[in-house]
């Protein structure tokens, strides 16, 4: 068995777009997701170690020194960080010339041949779900017999057949065991989650057909495959044992409520464990399911409302309506469930009018917190094809090349990229600087000292981010963690 390094590599300062994040950019408030995807093969390979460079603030030089002790290095790469990750592999191999290096993640799932061609230092890539593919590489199985990988041999790039989706998710290891073994819990934080938190998946894939969503189209598939209730409950119990300091557990499925009956069954079991948790949900979640989840200890739901324009909702095939969103928030408020709403600007069919409608809709819904992102056409998504075919892509780089901040790469007739870019801070200002919201925040801060510290810290970081975002969008200056 090869000694295996599973690396979430350094790239941009505070870049949270790697092995556990669907959002591939530096965030407006410092946040770090667990590198969950890398922890699955780590749990299968006895002589392995997960190194998560961004929250550890590790440079390439530090990581390269670690590589001396391994035979195999597997890096999770993204479209924005790809060039940085190639440079990292080069540095690893300078320190350890015998090292075998591979890449995993959506970027190489969509563009395996192009990724290998762009990086001669890369020996192989593992496409889509890579848990068992990496295990077999570590075991020394001949590469020609490993499903789901593409590799270079005698100067030629070879593509093996796809590996079928994993159906028995219960057979995979508990990632929380690897968190405890290799990671420092206190290095991970998400602004809308209680600190410190633990997160893991209860299923993979999503039955939705949103044209912009990265993982289901490139990585996990559009069918919701689930772990058994017993498997999920067992990992919850183990998480509570390993991390007694955890303030909450977040179930980071694409859509936790995609199967309502299962969500209710899980909630019934959670009720006995008496712990605080949060999860993802769609706007069409039933009252029955919400009530069961609240009774099971649910604190907060992350809901993708995306837009306040009905036509844009149809364009992106969200499978929701504005009224469903209104109903969900109303029910959550009645039940005492907090809501973190996510929105995007720059989606197909976006106009100045639709952006204004989205801002008004967010203020009308009045969720507890929001996230506003630039709609990004990642390779492999229908949104990417839509923009390419119509000539709407005005740049290839999805983020600022030095900082990792999002930059707008779409330019629509009647709506310039610069206008879409500026809509993000405008959206945030209109939502958070409302008297109603500020009064609510003040009340919370007076009541809860810990919440007061958190909100003040995030407020400072947010204002700093907005200033840097504007400056780097003009000057292209920033700090790069791939530098020594």
Beta strands, then each sheet from edge to edge (+ up, - down):
strand 1: 4-8
strand 2: 48-52
strand 3: 72-76
strand 4: 100-104
strand 5: 124-126
strand 6: 149-153
strand 7: 156-159
strand 8: 197-200
strand 9: 203-204
strand 10: 225-226
strand 11: 248-251
strand 12: 277-281
strand 13: 298-306
strand 14: 338-345
strand 15: 369-374
sheet 1: 2+ 1+ 3+ 4+ 5+ 6- 7+
sheet 2: 8+ 11+ 12+ 13+ 14+ 15+
sheet 3: 9+ 10-
end
